[in-house]
Amino acid sequence: MSRDNETMQEDDLNKLMNDDPAFEAKLAQAMQLDVPELDMPELPDIDAANVVPLGRGPKKMMWFAMAATVALAAFLGFQVGNNELGGHGEHSSGGTLEEQVLAHLDGEPASYRITDERVPDDQLVKVVPANLATMNHDAGLITYAMSCHINGKDVPHLVVQGEKGPITILLMPHEKVDGTRELEGENIHGFIIPVGDGSIAIVGGKGEALDRVRQNVVDSVSWST
Amino acid sequence: MNSSLEAPGRRRRFDRLVAVFHQDMFRYAAWLSRDRSIAEDVVQEALLRAWKSLDALRDDDAAKPWLLTIVRRENARFFERRRLETVDIDNLTASQSALLAEAPNEELADLREAIYGLDDDYREPLVLQVLMGYSTNEIAELMGLKQGAVLTRLHRARLKLKDGAAKEANS
């Protein structure tokens, strides 16, 4: 008979452990081996070729290209392809709204995942509280939701899955813009659009059709502020 | 594409996780392999693999079991390559002995040697429970066992260690 065929109840194990706490303490102490100083290996640059795929390879690669461009924007000063931008939109906490949006995306790599897993409704309600905005389910399959801060304000950061990869949506009820501000990069495109007294940023990969998402989002969101 | 463009945020996240869990990774690797040098190699390989697949980690709260699973696989790969499946406790290499030589007193040294001498099937769940704080369910999931089997192994591991300690005392 295999030694694992005998069943052991959890209570039996707990009794054995509780009956001899001194032994348990020694056991724990004996296992505390000295740990050498961390010797970090040389980490290769990460690109689509050596990232473990999550299931939809080509889209993943596209999105990493997009993420890379976003990061470049954050660190080197993004060249926003909008003629309206010159000088307006400066914000007190540093940079234009466009720059802050792009810098924020750089800090949330978790949002770049391609997945079919929907964010639970209760989490969505926490991220998009009723006193900030209301949102119905027409925006699309929301696969990421995080409450973030941009320019000192609460900003729901959502991701819906587009045809070519994840599409980032930032709901900014307190950021009024005069008109649409386009965001263009080597591998991404998007825009910040005025919605009432606030705005919504939508950013997708190059070639991603954003108009439908834009319409869905605008139709499904209303500000509570 | 310039692959370094997305690196800063990703690297910060990785460094943070490594800073928190490096000690657990090393100790787990050391108790699995029973060899300090091998453990260091296994951790290096595990760190590389973790770096490459970091984007598969959805939630940093799950980082510890994720990293330990990588260590476990790297350790298995190492021994598959080297075919070092058994350790003769009476004929240890310097690196193997070093693992046992660090104990602060004789009693702990004896207990450490007894743990060292346990079969892998007993030693690993014991390390996961005592050192890593895993529940029996979590150990079962990591090792691909039923919970009952884990409970049995944990129970027997303790009995073996106690029995060994009693014999040592009598001798």
Interface residues (C-beta under 8 A of the other chain):
Chain A: R3 D4 E6 T7 M8 Q9 E10 D12 L13 L16 M17 D20 F23 E24 K26 L27 A28 Q29 A30 M31 Q32 L33 D34 V35 P36 L38 D39 M40 P41 L43 P44 D45 I46 D47 A48 N50 V51 V52 L54 F64 A65 A67 A68 T69 V70 A71 L72 F75 D106 G107 E108 P109 A110 Y112 R113 N187
Chain B: M1 N2 S3 S4 L5 E6 A7 P8 G9 R10 R11 R13 F14 V18 A19 H22 Q23 F26 R27 A30 W31 R36 E40 Q44 L47 L48 W51 K52 S53 L54 D55 A56 R58 L99 E102 A103 E107 L108 L111 R112 I115 L126 V127 V130 L131 T136 L145 K146 Q147 G148 A149 L151 T152 R153 L154 H155 R156 R158 L159 L161 K162
